[in-house]
Amino acid sequence: MTVADIVLLKRYLLHLDDFSKIQTLHADLNEDKKVNGIDLALLRQAIANQN
């Protein structure tokens, strides 16, 4: 996971880009069958905890 993933997820949430089915599965970090702001927050937290 990198900052580039945050950018991709933000663009998806703003409807600027589409995700493939596999990207959607990977982006659903809390596994609630939805990709939303919660997943973005979890991604940010995971990246912050890498360092």
C-alpha positions, 0 to 999 in steps of 0.5 A: 500500500502506498500513497498512490493507492489513496489517490486511486481510491479518492478518484474512485470515490469522486467518480473520476475513475472506475475500478475493476471487480478485483480492485473493488474487492481489494479496496473494500478494507472493512469487507462490508461489500461497499467501497466508501470513505471508511475504506479510505480512512482505513487505508490512510491509517494502514499506510501511516502505520507502515512507518 
